[in-house]
């Protein structure tokens, strides 16, 4: 088993950048750690666009709950007005 680099029990954003690029065939420019919670959230910027990448901890959410979260994010992405940044 290959050990994945970590920092404080959180996946290394620098190493994750390469894994995402290989796994999703993206030209990743940057990957940065955004927040910790039930899932760790990373912001991935690639030539193809900007993405949110989440790492879920085993047993914290069911597959149905994760699919529901993705569906909600898609609704927000497609329907929510862009709010001004103050």
PDB file of N, CA, C and O in Angstrom:
ATOM      1  N   UNK A   1       0.842  -1.181   0.000  1.00  0.00           N
ATOM      2  CA  UNK A   1       0.000   0.000   0.000  1.00  0.00           C
ATOM      3  C   UNK A   1       0.884   1.239   0.000  1.00  0.00           C
ATOM      4  O   UNK A   1       1.811   1.353   0.802  1.00  0.00           O
ATOM      5  N   UNK A   2       0.592   2.155  -0.896  1.00  0.00           N
ATOM      6  CA  UNK A   2       1.347   3.396  -0.991  1.00  0.00           C
ATOM      7  C   UNK A   2       0.818   4.401   0.030  1.00  0.00           C
ATOM      8  O   UNK A   2      -0.393   4.590   0.145  1.00  0.00           O
ATOM      9  N   UNK A   3       1.714   5.042   0.766  1.00  0.00           N
ATOM     10  CA  UNK A   3       1.330   6.053   1.758  1.00  0.00           C
ATOM     11  C   UNK A   3       1.118   7.383   1.043  1.00  0.00           C
ATOM     12  O   UNK A   3       1.985   7.845   0.302  1.00  0.00           O
ATOM     13  N   UNK A   4      -0.045   7.993   1.272  1.00  0.00           N
ATOM     14  CA  UNK A   4      -0.338   9.302   0.670  1.00  0.00           C
ATOM     15  C   UNK A   4       0.158  10.380   1.626  1.00  0.00           C
ATOM     16  O   UNK A   4      -0.144  10.309   2.818  1.00  0.00           O
ATOM     17  N   UNK A   5       0.915  11.386   1.150  1.00  0.00           N
ATOM     18  CA  UNK A   5       1.437  12.431   2.035  1.00  0.00           C
ATOM     19  C   UNK A   5       0.317  13.186   2.744  1.00  0.00           C
ATOM     20  O   UNK A   5      -0.714  13.501   2.149  1.00  0.00           O
ATOM     21  N   UNK A   6       0.537  13.468   4.016  1.00  0.00           N
ATOM     22  CA  UNK A   6      -0.457  14.188   4.803  1.00  0.00           C
ATOM     23  C   UNK A   6       0.181  15.322   5.582  1.00  0.00           C
ATOM     24  O   UNK A   6       1.400  15.379   5.746  1.00  0.00           O
ATOM     25  N   UNK A   7      -0.656  16.212   6.051  1.00  0.00           N
ATOM     26  CA  UNK A   7      -0.227  17.276   6.949  1.00  0.00           C
ATOM     27  C   UNK A   7      -1.306  17.389   8.014  1.00  0.00           C
ATOM     28  O   UNK A   7      -2.449  17.723   7.700  1.00  0.00           O
ATOM     29  N   UNK A   8      -0.964  17.121   9.253  1.00  0.00           N
ATOM     30  CA  UNK A   8      -1.918  17.149  10.357  1.00  0.00           C
ATOM     31  C   UNK A   8      -3.170  16.306  10.060  1.00  0.00           C
ATOM     32  O   UNK A   8      -4.291  16.762  10.285  1.00  0.00           O
ATOM     33  N   UNK A   9      -2.985  15.117   9.573  1.00  0.00           N
ATOM     34  CA  UNK A   9      -4.071  14.188   9.247  1.00  0.00           C
ATOM     35  C   UNK A   9      -4.997  14.722   8.161  1.00  0.00           C
ATOM     36  O   UNK A   9      -6.144  14.290   8.043  1.00  0.00           O
ATOM     37  N   UNK A  10      -4.505  15.639   7.393  1.00  0.00           N
ATOM     38  CA  UNK A  10      -5.237  16.208   6.266  1.00  0.00           C
ATOM     39  C   UNK A  10      -4.400  15.947   5.018  1.00  0.00           C
ATOM     40  O   UNK A  10      -3.178  16.097   5.045  1.00  0.00           O
ATOM     41  N   UNK A  11      -5.050  15.559   3.931  1.00  0.00           N
ATOM     42  CA  UNK A  11      -4.292  15.299   2.711  1.00  0.00           C
ATOM     43  C   UNK A  11      -3.545  16.552   2.267  1.00  0.00           C
ATOM     44  O   UNK A  11      -4.090  17.656   2.308  1.00  0.00           O
ATOM     45  N   UNK A  12      -2.321  16.378   1.851  1.00  0.00           N
ATOM     46  CA  UNK A  12      -1.498  17.473   1.362  1.00  0.00           C
ATOM     47  C   UNK A  12      -2.077  18.019   0.060  1.00  0.00           C
ATOM     48  O   UNK A  12      -2.260  17.271  -0.901  1.00  0.00           O
ATOM     49  N   UNK A  13      -2.365  19.310   0.026  1.00  0.00           N
ATOM     50  CA  UNK A  13      -2.924  19.935  -1.182  1.00  0.00           C
ATOM     51  C   UNK A  13      -1.949  19.825  -2.351  1.00  0.00           C
ATOM     52  O   UNK A  13      -2.366  19.637  -3.494  1.00  0.00           O
ATOM     53  N   UNK A  14      -0.648  19.940  -2.067  1.00  0.00           N
ATOM     54  CA  UNK A  14       0.359  19.853  -3.135  1.00  0.00           C
ATOM     55  C   UNK A  14       0.353  18.459  -3.775  1.00  0.00           C
ATOM     56  O   UNK A  14       0.425  18.342  -4.998  1.00  0.00           O
ATOM     57  N   UNK A  15       0.268  17.414  -2.963  1.00  0.00           N
ATOM     58  CA  UNK A  15       0.226  16.048  -3.494  1.00  0.00           C
ATOM     59  C   UNK A  15      -1.125  15.751  -4.135  1.00  0.00           C
ATOM     60  O   UNK A  15      -1.193  15.070  -5.158  1.00  0.00           O
ATOM     61  N   UNK A  16      -2.195  16.259  -3.540  1.00  0.00           N
ATOM     62  CA  UNK A  16      -3.536  16.036  -4.075  1.00  0.00           C
ATOM     63  C   UNK A  16      -3.687  16.662  -5.458  1.00  0.00           C
ATOM     64  O   UNK A  16      -4.390  16.123  -6.313  1.00  0.00           O
ATOM     65  N   UNK A  17      -3.033  17.791  -5.678  1.00  0.00           N
ATOM     66  CA  UNK A  17      -3.055  18.456  -6.987  1.00  0.00           C
ATOM     67  C   UNK A  17      -2.660  17.473  -8.090  1.00  0.00           C
ATOM     68  O   UNK A  17      -3.317  17.405  -9.128  1.00  0.00           O
ATOM     69  N   UNK A  18      -1.598  16.720  -7.864  1.00  0.00           N
ATOM     70  CA  UNK A  18      -1.118  15.773  -8.879  1.00  0.00           C
ATOM     71  C   UNK A  18      -2.072  14.581  -9.016  1.00  0.00           C
ATOM     72  O   UNK A  18      -2.300  14.092 -10.122  1.00  0.00           O
ATOM     73  N   UNK A  19      -2.622  14.118  -7.902  1.00  0.00           N
ATOM     74  CA  UNK A  19      -3.564  12.996  -7.957  1.00  0.00           C
ATOM     75  C   UNK A  19      -4.823  13.379  -8.728  1.00  0.00           C
ATOM     76  O   UNK A  19      -5.329  12.594  -9.530  1.00  0.00           O
ATOM     77  N   UNK A  20      -5.330  14.595  -8.482  1.00  0.00           N
ATOM     78  CA  UNK A  20      -6.522  15.077  -9.188  1.00  0.00           C
ATOM     79  C   UNK A  20      -6.229  15.218 -10.675  1.00  0.00           C
ATOM     80  O   UNK A  20      -7.035  14.813 -11.513  1.00  0.00           O
ATOM     81  N   UNK A  21      -5.068  15.796 -11.004  1.00  0.00           N
ATOM     82  CA  UNK A  21      -4.695  15.975 -12.412  1.00  0.00           C
ATOM     83  C   UNK A  21      -4.654  14.630 -13.135  1.00  0.00           C
ATOM     84  O   UNK A  21      -5.152  14.506 -14.254  1.00  0.00           O
ATOM     85  N   UNK A  22      -4.060  13.628 -12.494  1.00  0.00           N
ATOM     86  CA  UNK A  22      -3.963  12.302 -13.112  1.00  0.00           C
ATOM     87  C   UNK A  22      -5.313  11.601 -13.177  1.00  0.00           C
ATOM     88  O   UNK A  22      -5.671  11.028 -14.206  1.00  0.00           O
ATOM     89  N   UNK A  23      -6.057  11.644 -12.088  1.00  0.00           N
ATOM     90  CA  UNK A  23      -7.323  10.898 -12.016  1.00  0.00           C
ATOM     91  C   UNK A  23      -8.419  11.485 -12.890  1.00  0.00           C
ATOM     92  O   UNK A  23      -9.215  10.746 -13.469  1.00  0.00           O
ATOM     93  N   UNK A  24      -8.467  12.813 -12.988  1.00  0.00           N
ATOM     94  CA  UNK A  24      -9.542  13.476 -13.724  1.00  0.00           C
ATOM     95  C   UNK A  24      -9.082  14.068 -15.055  1.00  0.00           C
ATOM     96  O   UNK A  24      -9.860  14.705 -15.765  1.00  0.00           O
ATOM     97  N   UNK A  25      -7.809  13.850 -15.383  1.00  0.00           N
ATOM     98  CA  UNK A  25      -7.236  14.339 -16.646  1.00  0.00           C
ATOM     99  C   UNK A  25      -7.451  15.841 -16.819  1.00  0.00           C
ATOM    100  O   UNK A  25      -7.882  16.310 -17.873  1.00  0.00           O
ATOM    101  N   UNK A  26      -7.139  16.580 -15.754  1.00  0.00           N
ATOM    102  CA  UNK A  26      -7.241  18.039 -15.767  1.00  0.00           C
ATOM    103  C   UNK A  26      -5.852  18.639 -15.781  1.00  0.00           C
ATOM    104  O   UNK A  26      -4.892  18.025 -15.315  1.00  0.00           O
ATOM    105  N   UNK A  27      -5.752  19.833 -16.315  1.00  0.00           N
ATOM    106  CA  UNK A  27      -4.495  20.584 -16.269  1.00  0.00           C
ATOM    107  C   UNK A  27      -4.579  21.511 -15.059  1.00  0.00           C
ATOM    108  O   UNK A  27      -4.936  22.683 -15.178  1.00  0.00           O
ATOM    109  N   UNK A  28      -4.242  20.959 -13.891  1.00  0.00           N
ATOM    110  CA  UNK A  28      -4.421  21.655 -12.613  1.00  0.00           C
ATOM    111  C   UNK A  28      -3.323  22.692 -12.406  1.00  0.00           C
ATOM    112  O   UNK A  28      -2.133  22.381 -12.469  1.00  0.00           O
ATOM    113  N   UNK A  29      -3.745  23.924 -12.159  1.00  0.00           N
ATOM    114  CA  UNK A  29      -2.811  25.010 -11.853  1.00  0.00           C
ATOM    115  C   UNK A  29      -2.528  25.080 -10.362  1.00  0.00           C
ATOM    116  O   UNK A  29      -1.388  25.284  -9.945  1.00  0.00           O
ATOM    117  N   UNK A  30      -3.585  24.908  -9.554  1.00  0.00           N
ATOM    118  CA  UNK A  30      -3.396  24.989  -8.105  1.00  0.00           C
ATOM    119  C   UNK A  30      -4.472  24.181  -7.393  1.00  0.00           C
ATOM    120  O   UNK A  30      -5.559  23.937  -7.916  1.00  0.00           O
ATOM    121  N   UNK A  31      -4.124  23.782  -6.186  1.00  0.00           N
ATOM    122  CA  UNK A  31      -5.050  23.090  -5.294  1.00  0.00           C
ATOM    123  C   UNK A  31      -4.754  23.641  -3.910  1.00  0.00           C
ATOM    124  O   UNK A  31      -3.619  23.583  -3.437  1.00  0.00           O
ATOM    125  N   UNK A  32      -5.790  24.179  -3.262  1.00  0.00           N
ATOM    126  CA  UNK A  32      -5.557  24.714  -1.919  1.00  0.00           C
ATOM    127  C   UNK A  32      -6.632  24.222  -0.966  1.00  0.00           C
ATOM    128  O   UNK A  32      -7.802  24.072  -1.320  1.00  0.00           O
ATOM    129  N   UNK A  33      -6.193  23.981   0.233  1.00  0.00           N
ATOM    130  CA  UNK A  33      -7.063  23.520   1.299  1.00  0.00           C
ATOM    131  C   UNK A  33      -7.951  24.668   1.726  1.00  0.00           C
ATOM    132  O   UNK A  33      -7.456  25.759   2.011  1.00  0.00           O
ATOM    133  N   UNK A  34      -9.267  24.441   1.776  1.00  0.00           N
ATOM    134  CA  UNK A  34     -10.199  25.505   2.115  1.00  0.00           C
ATOM    135  C   UNK A  34     -10.727  25.362   3.539  1.00  0.00           C
ATOM    136  O   UNK A  34     -10.641  26.301   4.330  1.00  0.00           O
ATOM    137  N   UNK A  35     -11.279  24.182   3.873  1.00  0.00           N
ATOM    138  CA  UNK A  35     -11.823  24.023   5.224  1.00  0.00           C
ATOM    139  C   UNK A  35     -11.934  22.561   5.616  1.00  0.00           C
ATOM    140  O   UNK A  35     -11.984  21.665   4.774  1.00  0.00           O
ATOM    141  N   UNK A  36     -11.971  22.355   6.921  1.00  0.00           N
ATOM    142  CA  UNK A  36     -12.118  21.028   7.498  1.00  0.00           C
ATOM    143  C   UNK A  36     -13.507  20.918   8.123  1.00  0.00           C
ATOM    144  O   UNK A  36     -14.033  21.892   8.660  1.00  0.00           O
ATOM    145  N   UNK A  37     -14.079  19.756   8.049  1.00  0.00           N
ATOM    146  CA  UNK A  37     -15.392  19.524   8.641  1.00  0.00           C
ATOM    147  C   UNK A  37     -15.716  18.052   8.538  1.00  0.00           C
ATOM    148  O   UNK A  37     -14.834  17.207   8.689  1.00  0.00           O
ATOM    149  N   UNK A  38     -16.973  17.738   8.281  1.00  0.00           N
ATOM    150  CA  UNK A  38     -17.350  16.349   8.025  1.00  0.00           C
ATOM    151  C   UNK A  38     -16.594  15.870   6.791  1.00  0.00           C
ATOM    152  O   UNK A  38     -16.285  14.686   6.654  1.00  0.00           O
ATOM    153  N   UNK A  39     -16.306  16.801   5.905  1.00  0.00           N
ATOM    154  CA  UNK A  39     -15.459  16.532   4.745  1.00  0.00           C
ATOM    155  C   UNK A  39     -14.430  17.654   4.657  1.00  0.00           C
ATOM    156  O   UNK A  39     -14.699  18.787   5.055  1.00  0.00           O
ATOM    157  N   UNK A  40     -13.250  17.329   4.133  1.00  0.00           N
ATOM    158  CA  UNK A  40     -12.249  18.363   3.876  1.00  0.00           C
ATOM    159  C   UNK A  40     -12.525  18.925   2.498  1.00  0.00           C
ATOM    160  O   UNK A  40     -12.790  18.176   1.557  1.00  0.00           O
ATOM    161  N   UNK A  41     -12.463  20.236   2.374  1.00  0.00           N
ATOM    162  CA  UNK A  41     -12.796  20.893   1.119  1.00  0.00           C
ATOM    163  C   UNK A  41     -11.561  21.577   0.549  1.00  0.00           C
ATOM    164  O   UNK A  41     -10.843  22.284   1.257  1.00  0.00           O
ATOM    165  N   UNK A  42     -11.325  21.359  -0.731  1.00  0.00           N
ATOM    166  CA  UNK A  42     -10.209  21.954  -1.455  1.00  0.00           C
ATOM    167  C   UNK A  42     -10.754  22.741  -2.634  1.00  0.00           C
ATOM    168  O   UNK A  42     -11.784  22.382  -3.204  1.00  0.00           O
ATOM    169  N   UNK A  43     -10.066  23.812  -2.999  1.00  0.00           N
ATOM    170  CA  UNK A  43     -10.391  24.563  -4.204  1.00  0.00           C
ATOM    171  C   UNK A  43      -9.335  24.188  -5.241  1.00  0.00           C
ATOM    172  O   UNK A  43      -8.135  24.338  -5.007  1.00  0.00           O
ATOM    173  N   UNK A  44      -9.796  23.704  -6.379  1.00  0.00           N
ATOM    174  CA  UNK A  44      -8.908  23.281  -7.457  1.00  0.00           C
ATOM    175  C   UNK A  44      -9.102  24.224  -8.630  1.00  0.00           C
ATOM    176  O   UNK A  44     -10.218  24.388  -9.123  1.00  0.00           O
ATOM    177  N   UNK A  45      -8.024  24.841  -9.075  1.00  0.00           N
ATOM    178  CA  UNK A  45      -8.083  25.698 -10.259  1.00  0.00           C
ATOM    179  C   UNK A  45      -7.304  25.023 -11.367  1.00  0.00           C
ATOM    180  O   UNK A  45      -6.129  24.691 -11.214  1.00  0.00           O
ATOM    181  N   UNK A  46      -7.986  24.825 -12.495  1.00  0.00           N
ATOM    182  CA  UNK A  46      -7.399  24.146 -13.643  1.00  0.00           C
ATOM    183  C   UNK A  46      -7.696  24.955 -14.891  1.00  0.00           C
ATOM    184  O   UNK A  46      -8.519  25.870 -14.873  1.00  0.00           O
ATOM    185  N   UNK A  47      -7.022  24.610 -15.969  1.00  0.00           N
ATOM    186  CA  UNK A  47      -7.315  25.286 -17.243  1.00  0.00           C
ATOM    187  C   UNK A  47      -8.778  25.107 -17.615  1.00  0.00           C
ATOM    188  O   UNK A  47      -9.370  25.972 -18.261  1.00  0.00           O
ATOM    189  N   UNK A  48      -9.359  23.987 -17.208  1.00  0.00           N
ATOM    190  CA  UNK A  48     -10.743  23.668 -17.558  1.00  0.00           C
ATOM    191  C   UNK A  48     -11.770  24.392 -16.695  1.00  0.00           C
ATOM    192  O   UNK A  48     -12.957  24.384 -17.021  1.00  0.00           O
ATOM    193  N   UNK A  49     -11.340  25.014 -15.606  1.00  0.00           N
ATOM    194  CA  UNK A  49     -12.259  25.732 -14.729  1.00  0.00           C
ATOM    195  C   UNK A  49     -11.846  25.639 -13.276  1.00  0.00           C
ATOM    196  O   UNK A  49     -10.777  25.126 -12.944  1.00  0.00           O
ATOM    197  N   UNK A  50     -12.718  26.149 -12.415  1.00  0.00           N
ATOM    198  CA  UNK A  50     -12.493  26.140 -10.974  1.00  0.00           C
ATOM    199  C   UNK A  50     -13.462  25.134 -10.354  1.00  0.00           C
ATOM    200  O   UNK A  50     -14.644  25.114 -10.698  1.00  0.00           O
ATOM    201  N   UNK A  51     -12.962  24.301  -9.441  1.00  0.00           N
ATOM    202  CA  UNK A  51     -13.742  23.210  -8.892  1.00  0.00           C
ATOM    203  C   UNK A  51     -13.605  23.147  -7.375  1.00  0.00           C
ATOM    204  O   UNK A  51     -12.613  23.603  -6.808  1.00  0.00           O
ATOM    205  N   UNK A  52     -14.613  22.577  -6.734  1.00  0.00           N
ATOM    206  CA  UNK A  52     -14.544  22.223  -5.321  1.00  0.00           C
ATOM    207  C   UNK A  52     -14.317  20.715  -5.275  1.00  0.00           C
ATOM    208  O   UNK A  52     -15.024  19.955  -5.937  1.00  0.00           O
ATOM    209  N   UNK A  53     -13.334  20.290  -4.497  1.00  0.00           N
ATOM    210  CA  UNK A  53     -13.018  18.871  -4.342  1.00  0.00           C
ATOM    211  C   UNK A  53     -13.159  18.537  -2.860  1.00  0.00           C
ATOM    212  O   UNK A  53     -12.548  19.186  -2.012  1.00  0.00           O
ATOM    213  N   UNK A  54     -13.965  17.526  -2.552  1.00  0.00           N
ATOM    214  CA  UNK A  54     -14.224  17.180  -1.152  1.00  0.00           C
ATOM    215  C   UNK A  54     -13.738  15.774  -0.852  1.00  0.00           C
ATOM    216  O   UNK A  54     -13.902  14.855  -1.654  1.00  0.00           O
ATOM    217  N   UNK A  55     -13.140  15.629   0.314  1.00  0.00           N
ATOM    218  CA  UNK A  55     -12.708  14.328   0.821  1.00  0.00           C
ATOM    219  C   UNK A  55     -13.600  14.016   2.019  1.00  0.00           C
ATOM    220  O   UNK A  55     -13.589  14.735   3.018  1.00  0.00           O
ATOM    221  N   UNK A  56     -14.370  12.939   1.909  1.00  0.00           N
ATOM    222  CA  UNK A  56     -15.276  12.544   2.988  1.00  0.00           C
ATOM    223  C   UNK A  56     -14.613  11.496   3.864  1.00  0.00           C
ATOM    224  O   UNK A  56     -13.926  10.603   3.366  1.00  0.00           O
ATOM    225  N   UNK A  57     -14.819  11.605   5.166  1.00  0.00           N
ATOM    226  CA  UNK A  57     -14.322  10.610   6.097  1.00  0.00           C
ATOM    227  C   UNK A  57     -15.273   9.400   6.098  1.00  0.00           C
ATOM    228  O   UNK A  57     -16.495   9.537   6.030  1.00  0.00           O
ATOM    229  N   UNK A  58     -14.675   8.247   6.174  1.00  0.00           N
ATOM    230  CA  UNK A  58     -15.435   7.013   6.186  1.00  0.00           C
ATOM    231  C   UNK A  58     -16.450   7.017   7.328  1.00  0.00           C
ATOM    232  O   UNK A  58     -16.118   7.358   8.463  1.00  0.00           O
ATOM    233  N   UNK A  59     -17.663   6.643   7.024  1.00  0.00           N
ATOM    234  CA  UNK A  59     -18.745   6.474   7.991  1.00  0.00           C
ATOM    235  C   UNK A  59     -19.409   7.783   8.437  1.00  0.00           C
ATOM    236  O   UNK A  59     -20.317   7.735   9.266  1.00  0.00           O
ATOM    237  N   UNK A  60     -19.005   8.926   7.935  1.00  0.00           N
ATOM    238  CA  UNK A  60     -19.641  10.180   8.354  1.00  0.00           C
ATOM    239  C   UNK A  60     -20.855  10.530   7.503  1.00  0.00           C
ATOM    240  O   UNK A  60     -21.784  11.180   7.984  1.00  0.00           O
ATOM    241  N   UNK A  61     -20.854  10.112   6.270  1.00  0.00           N
ATOM    242  CA  UNK A  61     -21.982  10.389   5.382  1.00  0.00           C
ATOM    243  C   UNK A  61     -22.230   9.174   4.502  1.00  0.00           C
ATOM    244  O   UNK A  61     -21.294   8.491   4.087  1.00  0.00           O
ATOM    245  N   UNK A  62     -23.486   8.917   4.226  1.00  0.00           N
ATOM    246  CA  UNK A  62     -23.835   7.819   3.314  1.00  0.00           C
ATOM    247  C   UNK A  62     -23.650   8.306   1.876  1.00  0.00           C
ATOM    248  O   UNK A  62     -23.554   9.505   1.615  1.00  0.00           O
ATOM    249  N   UNK A  63     -23.605   7.356   0.961  1.00  0.00           N
ATOM    250  CA  UNK A  63     -23.493   7.712  -0.456  1.00  0.00           C
ATOM    251  C   UNK A  63     -24.692   8.552  -0.890  1.00  0.00           C
ATOM    252  O   UNK A  63     -24.537   9.478  -1.685  1.00  0.00           O
ATOM    253  N   UNK A  64     -25.874   8.246  -0.384  1.00  0.00           N
ATOM    254  CA  UNK A  64     -27.072   9.034  -0.719  1.00  0.00           C
ATOM    255  C   UNK A  64     -26.958  10.464  -0.211  1.00  0.00           C
ATOM    256  O   UNK A  64     -27.356  11.398  -0.908  1.00  0.00           O
ATOM    257  N   UNK A  65     -26.422  10.652   0.987  1.00  0.00           N
ATOM    258  CA  UNK A  65     -26.249  12.001   1.535  1.00  0.00           C
ATOM    259  C   UNK A  65     -25.247  12.800   0.701  1.00  0.00           C
ATOM    260  O   UNK A  65     -25.438  13.994   0.472  1.00  0.00           O
ATOM    261  N   UNK A  66     -24.194  12.148   0.255  1.00  0.00           N
ATOM    262  CA  UNK A  66     -23.192  12.825  -0.584  1.00  0.00           C
ATOM    263  C   UNK A  66     -23.810  13.201  -1.927  1.00  0.00           C
ATOM    264  O   UNK A  66     -23.594  14.310  -2.417  1.00  0.00           O
ATOM    265  N   UNK A  67     -24.575  12.291  -2.525  1.00  0.00           N
ATOM    266  CA  UNK A  67     -25.245  12.607  -3.798  1.00  0.00           C
ATOM    267  C   UNK A  67     -26.203  13.787  -3.621  1.00  0.00           C
ATOM    268  O   UNK A  67     -26.301  14.642  -4.501  1.00  0.00           O
ATOM    269  N   UNK A  68     -26.906  13.838  -2.493  1.00  0.00           N
ATOM    270  CA  UNK A  68     -27.801  14.959  -2.213  1.00  0.00           C
ATOM    271  C   UNK A  68     -27.050  16.272  -2.096  1.00  0.00           C
ATOM    272  O   UNK A  68     -27.517  17.303  -2.579  1.00  0.00           O
ATOM    273  N   UNK A  69     -25.889  16.240  -1.459  1.00  0.00           N
ATOM    274  CA  UNK A  69     -25.061  17.457  -1.345  1.00  0.00           C
ATOM    275  C   UNK A  69     -24.593  17.923  -2.721  1.00  0.00           C
ATOM    276  O   UNK A  69     -24.620  19.117  -3.017  1.00  0.00           O
ATOM    277  N   UNK A  70     -24.168  16.994  -3.553  1.00  0.00           N
ATOM    278  CA  UNK A  70     -23.730  17.342  -4.917  1.00  0.00           C
ATOM    279  C   UNK A  70     -24.893  17.928  -5.709  1.00  0.00           C
ATOM    280  O   UNK A  70     -24.720  18.910  -6.431  1.00  0.00           O
ATOM    281  N   UNK A  71     -26.069  17.335  -5.579  1.00  0.00           N
ATOM    282  CA  UNK A  71     -27.253  17.844  -6.273  1.00  0.00           C
ATOM    283  C   UNK A  71     -27.568  19.275  -5.833  1.00  0.00           C
ATOM    284  O   UNK A  71     -27.882  20.123  -6.667  1.00  0.00           O
ATOM    285  N   UNK A  72     -27.487  19.545  -4.538  1.00  0.00           N
ATOM    286  CA  UNK A  72     -27.725  20.889  -4.018  1.00  0.00           C
ATOM    287  C   UNK A  72     -26.697  21.881  -4.556  1.00  0.00           C
ATOM    288  O   UNK A  72     -27.053  22.996  -4.938  1.00  0.00           O
ATOM    289  N   UNK A  73     -25.426  21.485  -4.589  1.00  0.00           N
ATOM    290  CA  UNK A  73     -24.391  22.377  -5.137  1.00  0.00           C
ATOM    291  C   UNK A  73     -24.645  22.664  -6.619  1.00  0.00           C
ATOM    292  O   UNK A  73     -24.437  23.786  -7.079  1.00  0.00           O
ATOM    293  N   UNK A  74     -25.095  21.650  -7.364  1.00  0.00           N
ATOM    294  CA  UNK A  74     -25.416  21.864  -8.778  1.00  0.00           C
ATOM    295  C   UNK A  74     -26.577  22.844  -8.936  1.00  0.00           C
ATOM    296  O   UNK A  74     -26.557  23.695  -9.825  1.00  0.00           O
ATOM    297  N   UNK A  75     -27.588  22.725  -8.076  1.00  0.00           N
ATOM    298  CA  UNK A  75     -28.718  23.657  -8.124  1.00  0.00           C
ATOM    299  C   UNK A  75     -28.235  25.076  -7.866  1.00  0.00           C
ATOM    300  O   UNK A  75     -28.601  26.000  -8.593  1.00  0.00           O
ATOM    301  N   UNK A  76     -27.411  25.254  -6.833  1.00  0.00           N
ATOM    302  CA  UNK A  76     -26.889  26.591  -6.526  1.00  0.00           C
ATOM    303  C   UNK A  76     -26.061  27.131  -7.679  1.00  0.00           C
ATOM    304  O   UNK A  76     -26.175  28.301  -8.044  1.00  0.00           O
ATOM    305  N   UNK A  77     -25.237  26.281  -8.242  1.00  0.00           N
ATOM    306  CA  UNK A  77     -24.368  26.708  -9.350  1.00  0.00           C
ATOM    307  C   UNK A  77     -25.191  27.167 -10.550  1.00  0.00           C
ATOM    308  O   UNK A  77     -24.857  28.162 -11.193  1.00  0.00           O
ATOM    309  N   UNK A  78     -26.254  26.450 -10.844  1.00  0.00           N
ATOM    310  CA  UNK A  78     -27.037  26.723 -12.048  1.00  0.00           C
ATOM    311  C   UNK A  78     -28.147  27.758 -11.867  1.00  0.00           C
ATOM    312  O   UNK A  78     -28.610  28.327 -12.856  1.00  0.00           O
ATOM    313  N   UNK A  79     -28.589  28.019 -10.632  1.00  0.00           N
ATOM    314  CA  UNK A  79     -29.737  28.889 -10.432  1.00  0.00           C
ATOM    315  C   UNK A  79     -29.468  30.120  -9.562  1.00  0.00           C
ATOM    316  O   UNK A  79     -30.173  31.121  -9.688  1.00  0.00           O
ATOM    317  N   UNK A  80     -28.492  30.068  -8.709  1.00  0.00           N
ATOM    318  CA  UNK A  80     -28.276  31.156  -7.750  1.00  0.00           C
ATOM    319  C   UNK A  80     -27.675  32.369  -8.459  1.00  0.00           C
ATOM    320  O   UNK A  80     -26.779  32.231  -9.292  1.00  0.00           O
ATOM    321  N   UNK A  81     -28.180  33.564  -8.117  1.00  0.00           N
ATOM    322  CA  UNK A  81     -27.566  34.763  -8.676  1.00  0.00           C
ATOM    323  C   UNK A  81     -26.184  34.973  -8.063  1.00  0.00           C
ATOM    324  O   UNK A  81     -25.919  34.554  -6.936  1.00  0.00           O
ATOM    325  N   UNK A  82     -25.335  35.611  -8.804  1.00  0.00           N
ATOM    326  CA  UNK A  82     -23.993  35.910  -8.307  1.00  0.00           C
ATOM    327  C   UNK A  82     -24.096  37.068  -7.341  1.00  0.00           C
ATOM    328  O   UNK A  82     -24.595  38.136  -7.696  1.00  0.00           O
ATOM    329  N   UNK A  83     -23.629  36.866  -6.128  1.00  0.00           N
ATOM    330  CA  UNK A  83     -23.686  37.907  -5.113  1.00  0.00           C
ATOM    331  C   UNK A  83     -22.424  38.770  -5.162  1.00  0.00           C
ATOM    332  O   UNK A  83     -21.337  38.258  -5.432  1.00  0.00           O
ATOM    333  N   UNK A  84     -22.556  40.059  -4.908  1.00  0.00           N
ATOM    334  CA  UNK A  84     -21.363  40.911  -4.926  1.00  0.00           C
ATOM    335  C   UNK A  84     -20.430  40.569  -3.772  1.00  0.00           C
ATOM    336  O   UNK A  84     -20.882  40.168  -2.700  1.00  0.00           O
ATOM    337  N   UNK A  85     -19.147  40.726  -3.992  1.00  0.00           N
ATOM    338  CA  UNK A  85     -18.145  40.515  -2.953  1.00  0.00           C
ATOM    339  C   UNK A  85     -17.891  41.841  -2.290  1.00  0.00           C
ATOM    340  O   UNK A  85     -17.530  42.813  -2.952  1.00  0.00           O
ATOM    341  N   UNK A  86     -18.077  41.891  -0.975  1.00  0.00           N
ATOM    342  CA  UNK A  86     -17.921  43.150  -0.246  1.00  0.00           C
ATOM    343  C   UNK A  86     -16.523  43.322   0.228  1.00  0.00           C
ATOM    344  O   UNK A  86     -16.206  44.328   0.863  1.00  0.00           O
TER     345      UNK A  86
END
